[in-house]
Amino acid sequence: MAQLAGVSTATVSRALTAPQKLRPATLARVTEAVRRTGYTPNLAARTLRARRTMLVLVVVPDIANPFFSDVLRGVDEGLSQHGYGFLIGNLARSRAKEPQLANIALAGQVDGMLLLNGRIPQGGRRSLTASDIPMVAVCEAIEGARIPQVEVQNREAARQAVAHLARLGHRRIAYLAGPPDNFVERERRGGFCEGMTAAGLSARSARFYPGDFTFASGVAAATAFLQTRPRPSALFAANDEMAIGFVKTMRSAGIVVPDQVSVVGFDGIEFADFVEPTLTTFRQPRRELGYRGATLLVAAMRGEAIDPAQAHQYLPVPLLERGSTALAPAV
């Protein structure tokens, strides 16, 4: 092929690995020779020489959570168009696997990491924080981490949830929380309290029910809600799974949603479209979250400079007003 293009073999190699370093005329001759010979580069040999795996480790807090399906779809789209694949490191709601995942990265089995779990895995042979492994946080920001991050406007959306319920006349609004050590939960709780204050309501007098982002904790919160006197007329759940568990339990107890209690969720998972009544919620752009995170990671793995304005991205979250919210019942 070098002879056909009239160049050296080194020039052919450079054209295939660093075409920007060649003059346009030279690159055109090599490109034409590649076309005519039907040459296909050996990616395995190329990555071995470059000491790259072309793989990314995606750390997921719980692969069973339906929220992450579209995020991973976006990750796949963002990575595959640059020739990368990915491995899923499922924490299954436990930190026990963090050392194993950290060692995978530190052993050079992947070129970078996408962190969907809100923290840098700990416990490897060396510290990932002190390593030069490219990392990007997606969905959950990692406080204090000097890595690119992509998240949604959690606090702003939570304020909007309270404003929506207040416009409907609700004055007794409850909050169904996520895990207390979770960054997203802290942001949404903070937005809820700010929203209560902005609506002229007391956040201190609001009912707070504990949860952990699962259907089961939504059921448990509903059981506690049924024993509350006086009952709140509305509830904002920090995610859709808990909201759906809450609504199901209300229906089983004969409480009509939204006539007797309005419910707002967060995430916009597919199940929210099929619960009865359909759930008022905030739809996260999950595929875009994954795609943007993957794109930032590819740039970091290539050693490209990342625009500071793009290093921490906050995506808006639209409110979908549906059947689970209505005017507050007359007292």
ZADO-1210 file (C-alpha; in nm, 4 decimals, padded with zeros to 6 digits):
<atoms>
<atom x="00.0000" y="00.0000" z="00.0000" code="MET" pos="1"/>
<atom x="00.2926" y="00.2358" z="00.0749" code="ALA" pos="2"/>
<atom x="00.4311" y="00.1678" z="-00.2726" code="GLN" pos="3"/>
<atom x="00.0903" y="00.2351" z="-00.4315" code="LEU" pos="4"/>
<atom x="00.0649" y="00.5695" z="-00.2480" code="ALA" pos="5"/>
<atom x="00.4275" y="00.6560" z="-00.3189" code="GLY" pos="6"/>
<atom x="00.5141" y="00.7095" z="00.0470" code="VAL" pos="7"/>
<atom x="00.7011" y="00.5278" z="00.3228" code="SER" pos="8"/>
<atom x="00.5389" y="00.2687" z="00.5529" code="THR" pos="9"/>
<atom x="00.5892" y="00.5127" z="00.8396" code="ALA" pos="10"/>
<atom x="00.3815" y="00.7704" z="00.6527" code="THR" pos="11"/>
<atom x="00.1046" y="00.5145" z="00.5995" code="VAL" pos="12"/>
<atom x="00.1065" y="00.4359" z="00.9716" code="SER" pos="13"/>
<atom x="00.0893" y="00.8054" z="01.0544" code="ARG" pos="14"/>
<atom x="-00.2028" y="00.8519" z="00.8149" code="ALA" pos="15"/>
<atom x="-00.3974" y="00.5792" z="00.9949" code="LEU" pos="16"/>
<atom x="-00.3177" y="00.6885" z="01.3515" code="THR" pos="17"/>
<atom x="-00.2567" y="01.0654" z="01.3327" code="ALA" pos="18"/>
<atom x="-00.3901" y="01.1964" z="00.9989" code="PRO" pos="19"/>
<atom x="-00.3845" y="01.5569" z="01.1215" code="GLN" pos="20"/>
<atom x="-00.0038" y="01.5470" z="01.1106" code="LYS" pos="21"/>
<atom x="00.0105" y="01.4930" z="00.7331" code="LEU" pos="22"/>
<atom x="-00.0210" y="01.7404" z="00.4501" code="ARG" pos="23"/>
<atom x="-00.3601" y="01.7156" z="00.2759" code="PRO" pos="24"/>
<atom x="-00.2091" y="01.5987" z="-00.0542" code="ALA" pos="25"/>
<atom x="-00.0132" y="01.3183" z="00.1144" code="THR" pos="26"/>
<atom x="-00.3123" y="01.2108" z="00.3223" code="LEU" pos="27"/>
<atom x="-00.5269" y="01.2022" z="00.0073" code="ALA" pos="28"/>
<atom x="-00.2821" y="00.9654" z="-00.1670" code="ARG" pos="29"/>
<atom x="-00.2745" y="00.7272" z="00.1295" code="VAL" pos="30"/>
<atom x="-00.6543" y="00.7390" z="00.1649" code="THR" pos="31"/>
<atom x="-00.6953" y="00.6478" z="-00.2016" code="GLU" pos="32"/>
<atom x="-00.4486" y="00.3602" z="-00.1635" code="ALA" pos="33"/>
<atom x="-00.6451" y="00.2315" z="00.1392" code="VAL" pos="34"/>
<atom x="-00.9650" y="00.2439" z="-00.0646" code="ARG" pos="35"/>
<atom x="-00.8163" y="00.0640" z="-00.3619" code="ARG" pos="36"/>
<atom x="-00.6555" y="-00.2136" z="-00.1583" code="THR" pos="37"/>
<atom x="-00.9541" y="-00.2597" z="00.0756" code="GLY" pos="38"/>
<atom x="-00.7202" y="-00.2451" z="00.3768" code="TYR" pos="39"/>
<atom x="-00.8780" y="-00.2902" z="00.7223" code="THR" pos="40"/>
<atom x="-00.6630" y="-00.1884" z="01.0227" code="PRO" pos="41"/>
<atom x="-00.6001" y="-00.4443" z="01.2966" code="ASN" pos="42"/>
<atom x="-00.7631" y="-00.2686" z="01.5922" code="LEU" pos="43"/>
<atom x="-00.6402" y="-00.5240" z="01.8444" code="ALA" pos="44"/>
<atom x="-00.2777" y="-00.4750" z="01.7412" code="ALA" pos="45"/>
<atom x="-00.3189" y="-00.0973" z="01.7322" code="ARG" pos="46"/>
<atom x="-00.4665" y="-00.0786" z="02.0803" code="THR" pos="47"/>
<atom x="-00.1977" y="-00.3123" z="02.2139" code="LEU" pos="48"/>
<atom x="00.0757" y="-00.0878" z="02.0760" code="ARG" pos="49"/>
<atom x="-00.0964" y="00.2192" z="02.2147" code="ALA" pos="50"/>
<atom x="-00.1607" y="00.0416" z="02.5480" code="ARG" pos="51"/>
<atom x="-00.5317" y="00.1117" z="02.5196" code="ARG" pos="52"/>
<atom x="-00.8163" y="-00.1307" z="02.5847" code="THR" pos="53"/>
<atom x="-01.0906" y="00.0739" z="02.4142" code="MET" pos="54"/>
<atom x="-01.3089" y="-00.0193" z="02.7117" code="LEU" pos="55"/>
<atom x="-01.4733" y="00.1953" z="02.9776" code="VAL" pos="56"/>
<atom x="-01.5940" y="00.0843" z="03.3219" code="LEU" pos="57"/>
<atom x="-01.9430" y="00.2176" z="03.4018" code="VAL" pos="58"/>
<atom x="-02.0142" y="00.2022" z="03.7761" code="VAL" pos="59"/>
<atom x="-02.3886" y="00.1675" z="03.8439" code="VAL" pos="60"/>
<atom x="-02.5373" y="00.1773" z="04.1967" code="PRO" pos="61"/>
<atom x="-02.8125" y="-00.0741" z="04.1145" code="ASP" pos="62"/>
<atom x="-02.8587" y="-00.2265" z="03.7693" code="ILE" pos="63"/>
<atom x="-03.2092" y="-00.3425" z="03.8707" code="ALA" pos="64"/>
<atom x="-03.3246" y="00.0196" z="03.8959" code="ASN" pos="65"/>
<atom x="-03.5144" y="00.0961" z="03.5719" code="PRO" pos="66"/>
<atom x="-03.3863" y="00.4541" z="03.5803" code="PHE" pos="67"/>
<atom x="-03.0469" y="00.3490" z="03.4449" code="PHE" pos="68"/>
<atom x="-03.1634" y="00.1707" z="03.1281" code="SER" pos="69"/>
<atom x="-03.1842" y="00.4863" z="02.9169" code="ASP" pos="70"/>
<atom x="-02.8714" y="00.6336" z="03.0757" code="VAL" pos="71"/>
<atom x="-02.6758" y="00.3260" z="02.9626" code="LEU" pos="72"/>
<atom x="-02.8288" y="00.3552" z="02.6165" code="ARG" pos="73"/>
<atom x="-02.6904" y="00.7070" z="02.5912" code="GLY" pos="74"/>
<atom x="-02.3530" y="00.5879" z="02.7211" code="VAL" pos="75"/>
<atom x="-02.3433" y="00.3199" z="02.4514" code="ASP" pos="76"/>
<atom x="-02.4257" y="00.5717" z="02.1784" code="GLU" pos="77"/>
<atom x="-02.1620" y="00.8169" z="02.2987" code="GLY" pos="78"/>
<atom x="-01.8860" y="00.5553" z="02.3300" code="LEU" pos="79"/>
<atom x="-01.9565" y="00.3325" z="02.0311" code="SER" pos="80"/>
<atom x="-01.9299" y="00.6132" z="01.7786" code="GLN" pos="81"/>
<atom x="-01.5676" y="00.6515" z="01.8882" code="HIS" pos="82"/>
<atom x="-01.4935" y="00.2788" z="01.8869" code="GLY" pos="83"/>
<atom x="-01.5254" y="00.2215" z="02.2620" code="TYR" pos="84"/>
<atom x="-01.7167" y="-00.0499" z="02.4455" code="GLY" pos="85"/>
<atom x="-01.7985" y="-00.0661" z="02.8142" code="PHE" pos="86"/>
<atom x="-01.8173" y="-00.2963" z="03.1140" code="LEU" pos="87"/>
<atom x="-02.0839" y="-00.2544" z="03.3814" code="ILE" pos="88"/>
<atom x="-01.9744" y="-00.2560" z="03.7427" code="GLY" pos="89"/>
<atom x="-02.2933" y="-00.3136" z="03.9414" code="ASN" pos="90"/>
<atom x="-02.2636" y="-00.2161" z="04.3079" code="LEU" pos="91"/>
<atom x="-02.6088" y="-00.3629" z="04.3867" code="ALA" pos="92"/>
<atom x="-02.6690" y="-00.0968" z="04.6531" code="ARG" pos="93"/>
<atom x="-02.3541" y="-00.1941" z="04.8423" code="SER" pos="94"/>
<atom x="-01.9999" y="-00.0610" z="04.8616" code="ARG" pos="95"/>
<atom x="-01.8543" y="-00.4104" z="04.9058" code="ALA" pos="96"/>
<atom x="-01.7590" y="-00.4355" z="04.5368" code="LYS" pos="97"/>
<atom x="-01.5831" y="-00.0975" z="04.5247" code="GLU" pos="98"/>
<atom x="-01.2307" y="-00.2410" z="04.5839" code="PRO" pos="99"/>
<atom x="-01.2803" y="-00.4915" z="04.3000" code="GLN" pos="100"/>
<atom x="-01.3933" y="-00.2187" z="04.0593" code="LEU" pos="101"/>
<atom x="-01.1109" y="00.0114" z="04.1657" code="ALA" pos="102"/>
<atom x="-00.8574" y="-00.2654" z="04.0992" code="ASN" pos="103"/>
<atom x="-01.0009" y="-00.3262" z="03.7504" code="ILE" pos="104"/>
<atom x="-00.9316" y="00.0368" z="03.6639" code="ALA" pos="105"/>
<atom x="-00.5930" y="00.0524" z="03.8359" code="LEU" pos="106"/>
<atom x="-00.4795" y="-00.2667" z="03.6610" code="ALA" pos="107"/>
<atom x="-00.5245" y="-00.0954" z="03.3244" code="GLY" pos="108"/>
<atom x="-00.8150" y="-00.3152" z="03.2134" code="GLN" pos="109"/>
<atom x="-01.0121" y="-00.0044" z="03.1083" code="VAL" pos="110"/>
<atom x="-00.9194" y="00.3350" z="02.9684" code="ASP" pos="111"/>
<atom x="-01.1597" y="00.5384" z="03.1813" code="GLY" pos="112"/>
<atom x="-01.4568" y="00.5324" z="03.4179" code="MET" pos="113"/>
<atom x="-01.8107" y="00.6680" z="03.4133" code="LEU" pos="114"/>
<atom x="-01.9397" y="00.7006" z="03.7695" code="LEU" pos="115"/>
<atom x="-02.3179" y="00.6852" z="03.8049" code="LEU" pos="116"/>
<atom x="-02.2995" y="00.6098" z="04.1767" code="ASN" pos="117"/>
<atom x="-02.2157" y="00.9507" z="04.3230" code="GLY" pos="118"/>
<atom x="-01.8694" y="00.8643" z="04.4585" code="ARG" pos="119"/>
<atom x="-01.5246" y="00.7503" z="04.3492" code="ILE" pos="120"/>
<atom x="-01.4855" y="00.3793" z="04.4363" code="PRO" pos="121"/>
<atom x="-01.2528" y="00.3212" z="04.7303" code="GLN" pos="122"/>
<atom x="-01.0348" y="00.0355" z="04.8470" code="GLY" pos="123"/>
<atom x="-00.8155" y="-00.0563" z="04.5524" code="GLY" pos="124"/>
<atom x="-00.4437" y="-00.1266" z="04.5634" code="ARG" pos="125"/>
<atom x="-00.3911" y="00.2424" z="04.5049" code="ARG" pos="126"/>
<atom x="-00.6197" y="00.5410" z="04.5351" code="SER" pos="127"/>
<atom x="-00.8265" y="00.6127" z="04.2268" code="LEU" pos="128"/>
<atom x="-00.8463" y="00.9752" z="04.3375" code="THR" pos="129"/>
<atom x="-00.4685" y="01.0065" z="04.3130" code="ALA" pos="130"/>
<atom x="-00.4462" y="00.8180" z="03.9825" code="SER" pos="131"/>
<atom x="-00.4482" y="00.9633" z="03.6325" code="ASP" pos="132"/>
<atom x="-00.7391" y="00.7460" z="03.5167" code="ILE" pos="133"/>
<atom x="-00.9939" y="00.9654" z="03.3322" code="PRO" pos="134"/>
<atom x="-01.3267" y="00.9745" z="03.5172" code="MET" pos="135"/>
<atom x="-01.6595" y="01.1495" z="03.4627" code="VAL" pos="136"/>
<atom x="-01.9537" y="01.1607" z="03.7065" code="ALA" pos="137"/>
<atom x="-02.3027" y="01.1254" z="03.5579" code="VAL" pos="138"/>
<atom x="-02.6468" y="01.1621" z="03.7217" code="CYS" pos="139"/>
<atom x="-02.5040" y="01.2202" z="04.0692" code="GLU" pos="140"/>
<atom x="-02.2439" y="01.4901" z="04.1266" code="ALA" pos="141"/>
<atom x="-01.9433" y="01.4006" z="04.3426" code="ILE" pos="142"/>
<atom x="-01.8736" y="01.6828" z="04.5832" code="GLU" pos="143"/>
<atom x="-01.5127" y="01.7977" z="04.5860" code="GLY" pos="144"/>
<atom x="-01.4076" y="01.5764" z="04.2939" code="ALA" pos="145"/>
<atom x="-01.2052" y="01.7496" z="04.0244" code="ARG" pos="146"/>
<atom x="-01.3566" y="01.5595" z="03.7356" code="ILE" pos="147"/>
<atom x="-01.6164" y="01.6513" z="03.4709" code="PRO" pos="148"/>
<atom x="-01.9736" y="01.6040" z="03.5922" code="GLN" pos="149"/>
<atom x="-02.3157" y="01.5898" z="03.4243" code="VAL" pos="150"/>
<atom x="-02.6310" y="01.6155" z="03.6345" code="GLU" pos="151"/>
<atom x="-02.9807" y="01.7626" z="03.6241" code="VAL" pos="152"/>
<atom x="-03.1149" y="02.0650" z="03.8075" code="GLN" pos="153"/>
<atom x="-03.2344" y="01.8664" z="04.1086" code="ASN" pos="154"/>
<atom x="-03.2749" y="02.1534" z="04.3523" code="ARG" pos="155"/>
<atom x="-03.4540" y="02.3771" z="04.1035" code="GLU" pos="156"/>
<atom x="-03.6954" y="02.0985" z="04.0062" code="ALA" pos="157"/>
<atom x="-03.7800" y="02.0225" z="04.3698" code="ALA" pos="158"/>
<atom x="-03.8631" y="02.3885" z="04.4245" code="ARG" pos="159"/>
<atom x="-04.0860" y="02.3715" z="04.1176" code="GLN" pos="160"/>
<atom x="-04.2634" y="02.0644" z="04.2576" code="ALA" pos="161"/>
<atom x="-04.3663" y="02.2564" z="04.5688" code="VAL" pos="162"/>
<atom x="-04.4678" y="02.5599" z="04.3622" code="ALA" pos="163"/>
<atom x="-04.6873" y="02.3368" z="04.1441" code="HIS" pos="164"/>
<atom x="-04.8630" y="02.1879" z="04.4473" code="LEU" pos="165"/>
<atom x="-04.9011" y="02.5280" z="04.6140" code="ALA" pos="166"/>
<atom x="-05.0663" y="02.6669" z="04.2989" code="ARG" pos="167"/>
<atom x="-05.3197" y="02.3866" z="04.3323" code="LEU" pos="168"/>
<atom x="-05.4013" y="02.5099" z="04.6814" code="GLY" pos="169"/>
<atom x="-05.2099" y="02.2535" z="04.8858" code="HIS" pos="170"/>
<atom x="-05.0826" y="02.3825" z="05.2199" code="ARG" pos="171"/>
<atom x="-04.9921" y="02.0553" z="05.3951" code="ARG" pos="172"/>
<atom x="-04.7226" y="01.9043" z="05.1719" code="ILE" pos="173"/>
<atom x="-04.5139" y="01.6019" z="05.2721" code="ALA" pos="174"/>
<atom x="-04.1755" y="01.4858" z="05.1462" code="TYR" pos="175"/>
<atom x="-04.0732" y="01.1237" z="05.0834" code="LEU" pos="176"/>
<atom x="-03.6954" y="01.1125" z="05.1039" code="ALA" pos="177"/>
<atom x="-03.4179" y="00.9080" z="04.9483" code="GLY" pos="178"/>
<atom x="-03.1097" y="00.7715" z="05.1304" code="PRO" pos="179"/>
<atom x="-02.9697" y="01.0437" z="05.3608" code="PRO" pos="180"/>
<atom x="-02.6092" y="01.0012" z="05.2382" code="ASP" pos="181"/>
<atom x="-02.7084" y="01.0474" z="04.8737" code="ASN" pos="182"/>
<atom x="-02.6135" y="01.3742" z="04.6990" code="PHE" pos="183"/>
<atom x="-02.9282" y="01.3768" z="04.4836" code="VAL" pos="184"/>
<atom x="-03.1447" y="01.3315" z="04.7928" code="GLU" pos="185"/>
<atom x="-02.9765" y="01.6241" z="04.9676" code="ARG" pos="186"/>
<atom x="-03.0316" y="01.8465" z="04.6645" code="GLU" pos="187"/>
<atom x="-03.3974" y="01.7511" z="04.6280" code="ARG" pos="188"/>
<atom x="-03.4668" y="01.7861" z="04.9993" code="ARG" pos="189"/>
<atom x="-03.2959" y="02.1263" z="04.9953" code="GLY" pos="190"/>
<atom x="-03.5080" y="02.2350" z="04.7000" code="GLY" pos="191"/>
<atom x="-03.8222" y="02.1102" z="04.8738" code="PHE" pos="192"/>
<atom x="-03.7482" y="02.3185" z="05.1840" code="CYS" pos="193"/>
<atom x="-03.6647" y="02.6240" z="04.9742" code="GLU" pos="194"/>
<atom x="-03.9863" y="02.5747" z="04.7768" code="GLY" pos="195"/>
<atom x="-04.1904" y="02.5573" z="05.0964" code="MET" pos="196"/>
<atom x="-04.0409" y="02.8854" z="05.2176" code="THR" pos="197"/>
<atom x="-04.1001" y="03.0512" z="04.8799" code="ALA" pos="198"/>
<atom x="-04.4661" y="02.9425" z="04.8930" code="ALA" pos="199"/>
<atom x="-04.5075" y="03.0953" z="05.2386" code="GLY" pos="200"/>
<atom x="-04.5219" y="02.7531" z="05.4065" code="LEU" pos="201"/>
<atom x="-04.3183" y="02.6213" z="05.6965" code="SER" pos="202"/>
<atom x="-04.0706" y="02.3514" z="05.6006" code="ALA" pos="203"/>
<atom x="-04.0287" y="02.2658" z="05.9687" code="ARG" pos="204"/>
<atom x="-04.3943" y="02.1726" z="06.0005" code="SER" pos="205"/>
<atom x="-04.3877" y="01.9531" z="05.6896" code="ALA" pos="206"/>
<atom x="-04.4048" y="01.5749" z="05.7234" code="ARG" pos="207"/>
<atom x="-04.0859" y="01.3946" z="05.6178" code="PHE" pos="208"/>
<atom x="-04.1033" y="01.0215" z="05.5499" code="TYR" pos="209"/>
<atom x="-03.7802" y="00.8189" z="05.5186" code="PRO" pos="210"/>
<atom x="-03.7098" y="00.6207" z="05.2036" code="GLY" pos="211"/>
<atom x="-03.4338" y="00.4626" z="04.9953" code="ASP" pos="212"/>
<atom x="-03.5500" y="00.5090" z="04.6321" code="PHE" pos="213"/>
<atom x="-03.7219" y="00.1650" z="04.6209" code="THR" pos="214"/>
<atom x="-04.0848" y="00.0650" z="04.5639" code="PHE" pos="215"/>
<atom x="-04.0860" y="-00.0957" z="04.9097" code="ALA" pos="216"/>
<atom x="-03.9939" y="00.2283" z="05.0862" code="SER" pos="217"/>
<atom x="-04.2810" y="00.4011" z="04.9051" code="GLY" pos="218"/>
<atom x="-04.5159" y="00.1370" z="05.0450" code="VAL" pos="219"/>
<atom x="-04.3708" y="00.1846" z="05.3953" code="ALA" pos="220"/>
<atom x="-04.4121" y="00.5614" z="05.3704" code="ALA" pos="221"/>
<atom x="-04.7742" y="00.5173" z="05.2619" code="ALA" pos="222"/>
<atom x="-04.8404" y="00.2960" z="05.5638" code="THR" pos="223"/>
<atom x="-04.7033" y="00.5684" z="05.7913" code="ALA" pos="224"/>
<atom x="-04.8979" y="00.8331" z="05.5976" code="PHE" pos="225"/>
<atom x="-05.2272" y="00.6521" z="05.6618" code="LEU" pos="226"/>
<atom x="-05.1640" y="00.6797" z="06.0349" code="GLN" pos="227"/>
<atom x="-05.0809" y="01.0524" z="06.0193" code="THR" pos="228"/>
<atom x="-05.3304" y="01.3032" z="06.1587" code="ARG" pos="229"/>
<atom x="-05.4000" y="01.5427" z="06.0079" code="PRO" pos="230"/>
<atom x="-05.2894" y="01.3912" z="05.6816" code="ARG" pos="231"/>
<atom x="-05.1044" y="01.6033" z="05.4266" code="PRO" pos="232"/>
<atom x="-05.3046" y="01.6747" z="05.1118" code="SER" pos="233"/>
<atom x="-05.0004" y="01.6303" z="04.8852" code="ALA" pos="234"/>
<atom x="-04.6695" y="01.4449" z="04.8772" code="LEU" pos="235"/>
<atom x="-04.3512" y="01.4986" z="04.6777" code="PHE" pos="236"/>
<atom x="-04.1451" y="01.1808" z="04.6441" code="ALA" pos="237"/>
<atom x="-03.7743" y="01.2062" z="04.5665" code="ALA" pos="238"/>
<atom x="-03.8081" y="00.9467" z="04.2899" code="ASN" pos="239"/>
<atom x="-04.0740" y="00.7704" z="04.0830" code="ASP" pos="240"/>
<atom x="-04.0303" y="00.4229" z="04.2305" code="GLU" pos="241"/>
<atom x="-04.1223" y="00.5454" z="04.5777" code="MET" pos="242"/>
<atom x="-04.4068" y="00.7559" z="04.4393" code="ALA" pos="243"/>
<atom x="-04.5511" y="00.4525" z="04.2567" code="ILE" pos="244"/>
<atom x="-04.5263" y="00.2357" z="04.5678" code="GLY" pos="245"/>
<atom x="-04.7023" y="00.5117" z="04.7604" code="PHE" pos="246"/>
<atom x="-04.9842" y="00.5484" z="04.5056" code="VAL" pos="247"/>
<atom x="-05.0428" y="00.1721" z="04.4889" code="LYS" pos="248"/>
<atom x="-05.0787" y="00.1524" z="04.8679" code="THR" pos="249"/>
<atom x="-05.3155" y="00.4493" z="04.8718" code="MET" pos="250"/>
<atom x="-05.5414" y="00.2760" z="04.6184" code="ARG" pos="251"/>
<atom x="-05.5350" y="-00.0460" z="04.8193" code="SER" pos="252"/>
<atom x="-05.6405" y="00.1493" z="05.1298" code="ALA" pos="253"/>
<atom x="-05.9281" y="00.3155" z="04.9470" code="GLY" pos="254"/>
<atom x="-05.7633" y="00.6585" z="04.9340" code="ILE" pos="255"/>
<atom x="-05.8302" y="00.8250" z="04.5972" code="VAL" pos="256"/>
<atom x="-05.5352" y="00.9842" z="04.4199" code="VAL" pos="257"/>
<atom x="-05.5503" y="01.2759" z="04.3440" code="PRO" pos="258"/>
<atom x="-05.8900" y="01.3600" z="04.4986" code="ASP" pos="259"/>
<atom x="-05.7723" y="01.2952" z="04.8538" code="GLN" pos="260"/>
<atom x="-05.3957" y="01.3252" z="04.8120" code="VAL" pos="261"/>
<atom x="-05.1862" y="01.4548" z="04.5211" code="SER" pos="262"/>
<atom x="-04.8527" y="01.2896" z="04.4427" code="VAL" pos="263"/>
<atom x="-04.5480" y="01.4162" z="04.2495" code="VAL" pos="264"/>
<atom x="-04.2518" y="01.1936" z="04.1596" code="GLY" pos="265"/>
<atom x="-03.9109" y="01.2509" z="04.0034" code="PHE" pos="266"/>
<atom x="-03.7248" y="01.0813" z="03.7130" code="ASP" pos="267"/>
<atom x="-03.9877" y="01.0062" z="03.4482" code="GLY" pos="268"/>
<atom x="-03.9291" y="00.6295" z="03.4307" code="ILE" pos="269"/>
<atom x="-04.1507" y="00.4242" z="03.1982" code="GLU" pos="270"/>
<atom x="-04.3580" y="00.2856" z="03.4862" code="PHE" pos="271"/>
<atom x="-04.4807" y="00.6393" z="03.5595" code="ALA" pos="272"/>
<atom x="-04.6691" y="00.6298" z="03.2281" code="ASP" pos="273"/>
<atom x="-04.8647" y="00.3179" z="03.3247" code="PHE" pos="274"/>
<atom x="-04.9469" y="00.3608" z="03.6938" code="VAL" pos="275"/>
<atom x="-05.3094" y="00.4549" z="03.7644" code="GLU" pos="276"/>
<atom x="-05.3470" y="00.7484" z="03.7747" code="PRO" pos="277"/>
<atom x="-05.0514" y="00.8446" z="03.5589" code="THR" pos="278"/>
<atom x="-04.7811" y="01.0066" z="03.7679" code="LEU" pos="279"/>
<atom x="-04.7026" y="01.3776" z="03.7667" code="THR" pos="280"/>
<atom x="-04.3249" y="01.3772" z="03.7585" code="THR" pos="281"/>
<atom x="-04.0041" y="01.5420" z="03.6370" code="PHE" pos="282"/>
<atom x="-03.8626" y="01.3626" z="03.3343" code="ARG" pos="283"/>
<atom x="-03.4857" y="01.3425" z="03.3449" code="GLN" pos="284"/>
<atom x="-03.3144" y="01.3442" z="03.0018" code="PRO" pos="285"/>
<atom x="-03.1568" y="01.0101" z="03.0850" code="ARG" pos="286"/>
<atom x="-03.0205" y="00.9230" z="02.7429" code="ARG" pos="287"/>
<atom x="-02.8695" y="01.2692" z="02.7078" code="GLU" pos="288"/>
<atom x="-02.7088" y="01.2383" z="03.0522" code="LEU" pos="289"/>
<atom x="-02.5371" y="00.9188" z="02.9433" code="GLY" pos="290"/>
<atom x="-02.4394" y="01.0535" z="02.6020" code="TYR" pos="291"/>
<atom x="-02.2913" y="01.3745" z="02.7371" code="ARG" pos="292"/>
<atom x="-02.0990" y="01.1917" z="03.0066" code="GLY" pos="293"/>
<atom x="-01.9580" y="00.9471" z="02.7517" code="ALA" pos="294"/>
<atom x="-01.8579" y="01.2319" z="02.5178" code="THR" pos="295"/>
<atom x="-01.6733" y="01.4114" z="02.7972" code="LEU" pos="296"/>
<atom x="-01.4955" y="01.0906" z="02.8948" code="LEU" pos="297"/>
<atom x="-01.3827" y="01.0212" z="02.5369" code="VAL" pos="298"/>
<atom x="-01.2311" y="01.3711" z="02.5245" code="ALA" pos="299"/>
<atom x="-01.0537" y="01.3128" z="02.8565" code="ALA" pos="300"/>
<atom x="-00.9203" y="00.9720" z="02.7464" code="MET" pos="301"/>
<atom x="-00.7823" y="01.1319" z="02.4326" code="ARG" pos="302"/>
<atom x="-00.6059" y="01.3963" z="02.6375" code="GLY" pos="303"/>
<atom x="-00.8128" y="01.6768" z="02.4876" code="GLU" pos="304"/>
<atom x="-00.8670" y="01.9983" z="02.6795" code="ALA" pos="305"/>
<atom x="-01.2223" y="02.0277" z="02.8140" code="ILE" pos="306"/>
<atom x="-01.3835" y="02.3694" z="02.8065" code="ASP" pos="307"/>
<atom x="-01.4328" y="02.4768" z="03.1722" code="PRO" pos="308"/>
<atom x="-01.7861" y="02.5843" z="03.0812" code="ALA" pos="309"/>
<atom x="-01.8616" y="02.2227" z="02.9831" code="GLN" pos="310"/>
<atom x="-01.6838" y="02.0543" z="03.2727" code="ALA" pos="311"/>
<atom x="-01.9897" y="02.0679" z="03.5003" code="HIS" pos="312"/>
<atom x="-02.3200" y="02.0516" z="03.3174" code="GLN" pos="313"/>
<atom x="-02.6672" y="02.1013" z="03.4676" code="TYR" pos="314"/>
<atom x="-02.9506" y="01.9828" z="03.2429" code="LEU" pos="315"/>
<atom x="-03.3049" y="02.1161" z="03.2880" code="PRO" pos="316"/>
<atom x="-03.5817" y="01.8786" z="03.3978" code="VAL" pos="317"/>
<atom x="-03.9335" y="01.9389" z="03.2582" code="PRO" pos="318"/>
<atom x="-04.2396" y="01.8911" z="03.4789" code="LEU" pos="319"/>
<atom x="-04.4983" y="01.6541" z="03.3305" code="LEU" pos="320"/>
<atom x="-04.8380" y="01.7392" z="03.4794" code="GLU" pos="321"/>
<atom x="-05.0504" y="01.4251" z="03.4813" code="ARG" pos="322"/>
<atom x="-05.3307" y="01.2528" z="03.6664" code="GLY" pos="323"/>
<atom x="-05.1791" y="01.2212" z="04.0125" code="SER" pos="324"/>
<atom x="-05.2127" y="01.5898" z="04.1031" code="THR" pos="325"/>
<atom x="-05.5273" y="01.8015" z="04.1351" code="ALA" pos="326"/>
<atom x="-05.6739" y="02.0914" z="04.3311" code="LEU" pos="327"/>
<atom x="-05.6453" y="02.0524" z="04.7067" code="ALA" pos="328"/>
<atom x="-05.9568" y="01.9000" z="04.8630" code="PRO" pos="329"/>
<atom x="-06.1882" y="02.1403" z="05.0419" code="ALA" pos="330"/>
<atom x="-06.1261" y="02.1406" z="05.4176" code="VAL" pos="331"/>
</atoms>
